[in-house]
């Protein structure tokens, strides 16, 4: 007959192995669950970061658009100011010619703009 002690030791080892096996499977299941949770967390964080990046890009595009609009507005204003300055210069030159016309004995209304400008240049040279 077989001794009870080695069988009891063998049964103990089998039970320990089964417990360890169950424990290891439990740990693996737990680790897999944690990995899934971590993957979900990373995916959610990636999604949030992507949304934030899209929002920042949209804001940047808006800022660029606003800046371009402002530049266009400033260019238009500059052009209008230049046109106004040229008009004022032309008008003042014309007034000066009309004021000094009697000095030249000319009937200014009959003269072309080019002729008036020539008279103005002659007047400027006479001053200088």
C-alpha positions as CSV (number, residue, x, y, z in Angstrom):
1,X,0.0,0.0,0.0
2,X,1.1,3.5,-0.8
3,X,2.0,5.8,2.0
4,X,-0.4,8.6,2.8
5,X,2.3,11.2,3.3
6,X,3.6,11.4,-0.3
7,X,0.1,11.5,-1.6
8,X,-0.9,14.2,0.8
9,X,2.2,16.2,-0.3
10,X,1.3,15.6,-3.9
11,X,-2.3,16.7,-3.3
12,X,-0.9,19.8,-1.5
13,X,1.3,20.6,-4.5
14,X,-1.6,20.1,-6.9
15,X,-3.9,22.3,-4.8
16,X,-1.1,25.0,-4.6
17,X,-0.6,24.7,-8.4
18,X,-4.4,25.2,-9.0
19,X,-4.5,28.1,-6.6
20,X,-1.4,29.7,-8.2
21,X,-3.0,29.0,-11.7
22,X,-6.2,30.7,-10.6
23,X,-4.3,33.5,-9.1
24,X,-2.2,34.0,-12.2
25,X,-5.2,33.9,-14.4
26,X,-6.9,36.4,-12.2
27,X,-3.8,38.6,-12.3
28,X,-3.7,38.3,-16.1
29,X,-7.4,39.2,-16.3
30,X,-6.8,42.1,-14.0
31,X,-3.8,43.3,-16.0
32,X,-5.7,42.9,-19.3
33,X,-8.6,44.9,-17.8
34,X,-6.2,47.6,-16.6
35,X,-4.6,47.7,-20.1
36,X,-8.0,48.1,-21.7
37,X,-8.8,50.9,-19.3
38,X,-5.5,52.6,-20.0
39,X,-6.0,52.2,-23.8
40,X,-9.5,53.7,-23.4
41,X,-8.0,56.6,-21.4
42,X,-5.3,57.2,-23.9
43,X,-7.8,57.1,-26.8
44,X,-10.0,59.6,-24.9
45,X,-7.1,61.9,-24.2
46,X,-6.0,61.7,-27.8
47,X,-9.5,62.6,-28.9
48,X,-9.6,65.6,-26.6
49,X,-6.2,66.8,-27.7
50,X,-7.2,66.4,-31.3
51,X,-10.3,68.5,-30.6
52,X,-8.2,71.1,-28.8
53,X,-5.8,71.2,-31.7
54,X,-8.7,71.7,-34.2
55,X,-10.1,74.5,-32.0
56,X,-6.7,76.2,-31.9
57,X,-6.3,75.9,-35.6
58,X,-9.7,77.4,-36.2
59,X,-8.9,80.3,-33.9
60,X,-5.6,80.8,-35.7
61,X,-7.4,80.8,-39.0
62,X,-9.9,83.4,-37.6
63,X,-7.0,85.6,-36.4
64,X,-5.3,85.3,-39.8
65,X,-8.5,86.3,-41.5
66,X,-9.0,89.2,-39.2
67,X,-5.5,90.4,-39.7
68,X,-5.9,90.2,-43.5
69,X,-9.1,92.1,-43.3
70,X,-7.4,94.8,-41.2
71,X,-4.5,95.0,-43.7
72,X,-6.9,95.4,-46.6
73,X,-8.8,98.1,-44.7
74,X,-5.6,100.0,-43.9
75,X,-4.4,99.7,-47.5
76,X,-7.8,101.1,-48.7
77,X,-7.6,104.0,-46.2
78,X,-4.0,104.7,-47.2
79,X,-5.0,104.8,-50.9
80,X,-7.9,107.1,-50.1
81,X,-5.6,109.4,-48.1
82,X,-3.1,109.5,-51.0
83,X,-5.9,110.4,-53.4
84,X,-7.2,113.1,-51.1
85,X,-3.7,114.5,-50.7
86,X,-3.2,114.6,-54.5
87,X,-6.6,116.3,-54.9
88,X,-5.7,118.9,-52.3
89,X,-2.3,119.5,-53.9
90,X,-3.8,119.8,-57.3
91,X,-6.6,122.2,-56.0
92,X,-4.0,124.4,-54.1
93,X,-1.8,124.5,-57.2
94,X,-4.8,125.6,-59.3
95,X,-5.8,128.3,-56.7
96,X,-2.2,129.6,-56.7
97,X,-2.2,129.8,-60.5
98,X,-5.5,131.6,-60.5
99,X,-4.2,134.1,-57.9
100,X,-1.0,134.8,-59.8
101,X,-2.6,134.8,-63.3
102,X,-2.8,138.6,-63.5
103,X,0.9,138.7,-63.1
104,X,1.2,136.9,-66.4
105,X,-1.7,138.6,-68.2
106,X,-3.3,135.4,-69.1
107,X,-6.9,134.4,-69.3
108,X,-6.6,131.3,-67.3
109,X,-10.1,129.9,-68.0
110,X,-9.1,129.4,-71.6
111,X,-5.9,127.5,-70.7
112,X,-5.6,123.7,-70.5
113,X,-4.5,122.0,-67.3
114,X,-1.1,121.3,-68.8
115,X,-0.7,125.0,-69.7
116,X,-1.7,126.0,-66.1
117,X,0.8,123.6,-64.7
118,X,3.5,125.1,-67.0
119,X,2.6,128.6,-65.7
120,X,2.8,127.2,-62.2
121,X,6.3,125.9,-62.8
122,X,7.4,129.2,-64.3
123,X,6.0,130.9,-61.2
124,X,7.8,128.5,-58.9
125,X,11.1,129.1,-60.7
126,X,10.6,132.8,-60.5
127,X,10.1,132.5,-56.7
128,X,13.2,130.4,-56.2
